Structures are given as C-alpha cells and as structure tokens.
C-alpha cells in the first residue's frame, strides 16, 4: 500500500510517498480503506519534531481519517464491512489502509463526504466542547474568533453560528477574512494591525465580546482578553503563534472574567463517554444543515508534505484534506 512516512524529523516538504506492507486487523480491529485524511498545524509540528511531545520515529503523520471498512478482525461483527466511518487514529492517517480498533470508529452521516468527515472530528468536537461546555455560550452573545481562517477557526465560526451567536472573525489577510466571512462570520477584522483593538471596539460599540476563542496565543491573547465584556470567557485552545502568553491577572479580577482551558483530547481521555453527546449533536447538525464542515481544499497523497509545509508557513486557508486514494 502507499503511505507517507516520517523517518527523520525535518521540514514536511521533504516527505515522500512510500510502499509499505498492508496491515492486518487484529482482535477487535477493523481494516479501513482510507479515502481522506485531515491535516492540522500540530501534524506539521510533529514532522518537524518541535511539538511539546515527540512522536517516535518512524511514524505516519496525521490522525484524522475517513473511509470504508473492508475487513474485520476477531470478535468484530462482519456486517460492519462496507460501513463508512471516520476516526482518530494514533497509527497515522496518510496511508491507503489502516488497522484500527472498531470501538473508535464513528459512522459518517448520509450525505457527508469523506473529505468533510476527515476534517471533522478534531476541529468540530473541540469547537463545540469549547464553546458549549467550557464557554457556556448563549444565543445572542458575541464571539471573537482568533485565527479565524484556519481549520480550527472555521469550525468555531460554524459551531458558534449554529448556537445562535454573533461572530467576529479575526484574520491577518484579505483573502483569509473573505473566507471567514463566506463561512458565516458576521464581521471580520484585521488583527495584524498594531491598534486592532480600536477596530474591535468600533464593531462592538465598545461593549466588548462575551467569548474569545483563542487558538493563536502570543500578544494577541492579552489584547483579546482586554476586549472581553464583564463576565466574559476567554477560551485557551492553542498557541499557533508559537508564544505562550502571560496575562496580567488583574484583568480577570476587574472584568469578572474567566480564563478557561479547552483540551478536548484531555477531556475524552479522562472521560471517554463525554464525547458521545458531542458527536451526536454535531452529526445531527450536519444532517440538519446547521453546520457545513466541507474542507476548504483537498489534495492528492503525493502533495501531503507540501500541504503540511504550507500549514507551518501559515499559507493555508481552512482545513486541508488529503485524498488518500487519489
């Protein structure tokens, strides 16, 4: 089978497609013919070897897959063969075939493409967990989404709108702001400007925002925290900027505001059953047309390394997906 494998840490652009032996499903496992794989910024950091946790070499990058079950291992019902599923795989995603536990597979709703399913689980579950469970977002409130044109930001826009919120999308280029607007944001702003807070004040008429969805970090975080309305919630999702901010805690006191960590992965590891309600709600929203998780772009397997490099270089709009069988 074809697969992309990282054998040495380095720039993702150096990755190549290799030929590997096809895996065999063991007890409790299924063999998935992978149609599409979702990629994110963290996947690129793993390849470079600069993430806070290093993947042991060699490894297949990515962990989001969508495909069809074509064989089952011992103890798995045979009627699952032919089922369309999506899953998070710790065995990688950029491979034509993967043997993974049947228990981690989720059925893909009718009408949802493999490309949409491959980019769905991490970004959308994180968005709903963050906005609903951690941020207690209510209909009619205003959400500021930082890094709004990335896959994580686009999912947050989609979920926040489904929850009835007003969304202000912050992005650094005109094409990224246009993409965020097209994805449902009510307003956009350029947070690469030195005094972007003034632009936000104008959009909110100095009322502030109720929730900040922050996957960026760096200096943007303190400015965003200062823009919270009294009783606001700042959701810490990640640090794509590369810098972990240090916030003056007197701001939280004066604003009666909350700083909340959003670690969906940590939550489901600690409470595996907690993700069931999230997925049930999200997949129903897909069926009802309340959210629209189609990726911004898809690429063939041979371009996976180049796509990961573009993610590192911040030259990607939306969630990229690899068509593994293309």
N, C-alpha and C positions, 0 to 999 in steps of 0.2 A: 504494500500500500504506500501511497505518497504521504509525507508528513514534513512539517518544518520543525527542526530540532535545534536547540541552542546547545552547542558543545563547549563554547567558551564565552565568558562574559565580554560584552563589547557592544558596539553600535548595532542596532537592529537591522540596518541596511545591509549588513554582511550575512544575514541569514539566507539559507538556501533550502530548496525542496530536496528531500532525501527519499530513498526507498527503504522501508522498514518491514519487518515481518508483521503480518496481520495478527492482532491479539485474539485470544480465545476466551470467551466468557467463563468465569469460574462459578462456583456455587453462589446463588443469589444475585448473579450479574446478568446483564444483557449486552449484546453486541449492537452498537448503534452505528449505522451508516450515516456519517455526519454530512449534512447538506450545507450548513452555515455555521460560522464561529464568530462570536462578538469579541472585539478587542477594546481595551481601555488603556489609559495612561500608565496605570500600575503595571500592566503586562510589559510595556516597554521598559520600565524601570527594572523589572526582573531580568530582562535580557541584558541590560547594561550592567546589572549587578550592583545597583545603587539604591535598591529599596531597603527598608529597615530590616527586612528578613530576606535572606538569600536562598534561592532555590538551588538544591543540589544539582550539579551537572552530571550528565546531560539531561535536558528536560524539553518537553514540547510546550511552547508558550500558549497562553490563553486558558480560560476556564469556562467559557460560556458556549454551549453547543445547542444545536437543533438538528434533528434528523429522524430517521426511521429505524425502529428495532428490527433487525433481520435475523437474530438468533438469540437463544436464551440458555443460561446455564442451569445447573441442577437446582431444583427447588423453585424455579420461576415458571409460572403458567405459560404454556405455549401459545395461548391465544393473544399474548402481548405482541407476537410477531406481526409486523405491519403497522404498529401504532406509531403515530407521530409524537415525538417527545422533545422537551427541552430540559436541560440540566446544567448544573455547575459541576465540572469535573476537575478533580485535583490531579488528573493524569494528562492534562493539557487539552487543547481544543483544535489545534491546527493539524489534524490528521484525518484521513478518509474514514478510518474505523476506530472506535474506542470501546473497550470493555469496561463498563461502569456498574456500580450497584443499582439494581432495579429500583430500590427504595428512594433514590434521589431524583428519579425521572418524574416530570410533570407533563401531563397531556397538553398538547398545543390546541387551543380552541379552533373550531372550524372557521375558516376564512382568514386565519392569521398565517402569514407567510413564514417560511423557515428563516428568512433574513430578519424579520421583525422579532421572532421568538428568540433568535440567537443573541440579540442585543437587549433583551427584555429584563431578565431576572435581576441582575445586579443593580442597574440604574433605577428601575421602576420600584423594586422592593425597597431599596434604600430611600427613594423619594417618599413613598407612602409611609414607611416606618418613621422617617424623619419628620415629615410634616404633620402626620396624624398622631403617632404615639409619643414622639418627643416634643413636637412643637405645638400640639393641641390647636392646630389651625382651624379657624371657623370661617364659614361662608361670609363673604363681605370684607374680610381682612385683607391687608396688603402684604405681599411677599416680595422681598428683594432677592433675586437670584444672581449670585456672582458666578462668573464663568459660564454665562447662560447658553453659549453656543456649543459647549461640549456635550458629550453624551449624557453626563450626569446632570448638567444644567437643563438640557432639553427635556429630560424625563421629569425634572422638578417643575418645569413650566406646565407640562401636560397634566401632571397629577394635581398641582395647585389649582389649575383651571377646573378640573373635574370636581374638586372640592368646593368650588364656588368662590375662590379668592381672586383678587386683582393682582396681576403680576407685573413687576418692573424687572426687566431683564438687563443686566449689566454685561457688556462685551466690549472688546477693545478695537474692533474694526467695523467698517460699514457693512461688509458682507456678513459678518457674524451677527450684527444687530438685525439685519434684514432677515436672516434665517430664524432668529429667535422670535421676531415679530410674526413671521409666517407660521411659526409653530404654535402661536396662540398668545404670546405676551401682549399685554395691553399697552405697555410703554417700554421704551428702551433708553439706555443712556450709555455714554462712553466713559468707562471708569479708568481709562488710561490717561485722562486729563488730570492735571495737578489739583484742580479745585472741583472734582466731580461731585462733591457733597452739595455744592450750590445748585447743580443741575437736579440732584435728587430732591433737594428742598423745594425747588420750583414744581417738580412733578407731584409732590405730596402736599403742597401748600404749607410746608413746614410742620405738618402733623406727624411726620416720621412714618416708619413702616412697623408693622406688627411682628413680622418674622423675617429673619435673614437666613437664607440657605447658602452656606459658605463652603464650597469645595476647594477654595483657592488659597486662603491664608495670606501670609505676608502682611504688608502695610494696609492692604485693602480691608482686612478684618477690623482694625480699630476704627477706621472711618465708617465702615458699615455699622459697627456697634454703636457709634455715636449718633447714627441716624435712626436708631430704634425709638419708637414711641414708648411712653411709660407703660411698663408691664410687658414689653416686647421680649421675644425669644430669639437668640442668636444660635443657629444650629451649626455646629462644627462637623463638617462632612469629610474634609481632607485638606491637603496642603499642596495643591498642584503648583503653586508659586515656588515651592521649594524652601520656603521660610516659615517656621512656626512662630506665629505672632505672640507677643507678650502684651496683654491688655491691662490697662490701669483699672483695678477692681473697684475703685470709687465710682466708675461709670455705672456698674451694675447696681451699686447702692443708690445712687441718685436717680436712676431711671426705674428702679424696682424691676430690673430686667434679669433675665435668665440666660446663662451660657450653658448649652446642652450638647453633649457629645452624641453623635449619630454613628453608631457602629452596628450596622445591620448584621454583618457577618458574626460579630461577637455575640449579638443577641441570639441568633439562631443556634450558635454553638452552645450557649448556656441554656437556652430554652428551645429545643428543636421543634416543639409543637407550635411555637409562636408564629411561625411563618405560614401555617395553613390558612388562617383568616386573611392574611395579607394577599396571598396568591389567589384565594377565592374571590376576593373583592376585585383585584386587578384584572383577572381573566374575565370576570363578568363585565367589567368596564370596557374591555376590548370587544366583547360580543355586542355590547350596547352602543358602541361607537363613542364612548365618553373619553377615551384616550386613544392616541394614534402613534403606536410605537415603531412605525416603519423607520428603518435606518436612513441616514442622510445619503449614504453611498455604500456600494458593495464592490468588492474587488476579487479577482481570482487568487487562488492559493499562492501562485508564484510571486504575487505582489505583497504578501504578508509582511515581509521585512521592511519594505518601503513604507507601508501603512504605519507600522509601529514607529518608524523613524519620524514620520510626519506628526504622529501624536507627541513624541518627545519635543519636536521643534515647534509645537503649538500651531501647526499648519493644517489643522483638520477641523471641519465644521460638523457637528453632530457625531453620532455613534457610528464608527466604521464597522462593517461586517465583511468577513471573508467567505466567498462561495467556495467551499472546500472541494466540491465535486465539479468545479468548472476548470 
